Amino acid sequence: MNDLLSPLFPREELKAAVADLAREGIFIGTSSWKYEGWLGLLYTPERYMTRGRVSRAKFEKTCLAEYAEVFKTVCLDGGFYQFPSARMLDGIFAQAPEDFRLTLKVTEDITVRRFPSLPRYGKRAGQMNEHFLDADLFVASFLEPLEPYRARTGTLIFEFSTFHEDDWSRLSEFVAALDAFLGRLPKGWDYAVEVRNRGLLRAEYFEVLRRHGVAHTFNSWSRMPPVSEQLALEGSFTANFTAARFLLKPGRTYEQAVEKFKPYREVQEPYEEAREAMSKLLTPAPRQSRRRFIYVNNRLEGSSLWTIYAVISGLLKRKAKS
């Protein structure tokens, strides 16, 4: 191992365990990958040196290749902010091997009901989104550029931010709109839906997903029940594959987590309930699908690298004792 990598981070052990899981159809990785705090852990600083120092531009452009030496999947969070171009996708897939699976969040132009009142939205801030659940736009601007890489794509996650009273008079209206939208999507892709309203976690919502073969994304988020509770809900496994994202500890905001945990080099606050839920997802019950896509965010505990290692090593120790 290169001497610029920390001897404490079990890179090769993690690499072997992740590969073993992937061979079983269970893909575990991180939410995004361009974290300079991982230099010396997952990333070798000298690979990104220019004139004696790490070049941020070089690092961000090329570090996926080194990430893919260890992990077999990643979630492209950036897909939420812009439609993926052929050039962008070519650059990403060129850095990863054939057995690497890229999961993408679907662009907010499809999933945002009303644009937030934030400067980056310009004239659209606070306005209703005319393209909300626009299946034609999704196919033309999201699926078509991705088509050449269909076999190397993990799951496509439709993330719906928290709906408020002025978005829908009843959440059942959203479920009906979602039903119509999913019915118009092309088959042959692994679609997943992630919601941020706990009131949606009921039979009506799960039934719509099941009818279309779409997975509910088990998600750990500020105002959502813990993943362990979502796993226990009747009918929450809705497709022939499973998707999960461990993002935040319930009750904590994204901004609080960023302030508390950056630069994401170590676990600062273990969240045992999330780890146990992750362990269950890594060891599916006999009647559950083995094919799984599981993603961990730095803001969950402080470092997704160490969180994933802790969960996987714990499973290996249990197996050794049994």
FENWO-V50832 format. One record per helix or strand of 3 or more residues. SS is the DSSP state (helix for helix, strand for strand). FROM is the first residue (numbers start at 1). TO is the last residue. If there is no record, write none. Layout:
BEGIN
SS_FROM_TO ; SS_FROM_TO
END
This chain:
BEGIN
helix_11_23 ; strand_26_31 ; helix_36_38 ; helix_45_48 ; helix_56_67 ; strand_73_76 ; helix_77_80 ; helix_86_93 ; strand_101_105 ; helix_108_111 ; helix_119_124 ; helix_135_152 ; strand_153_160 ; helix_171_182 ; strand_191_195 ; helix_198_200 ; helix_203_212 ; strand_215_220 ; helix_227_232 ; strand_242_246 ; helix_254_261 ; helix_272_282 ; strand_292_296 ; helix_298_301 ; helix_304_321
END
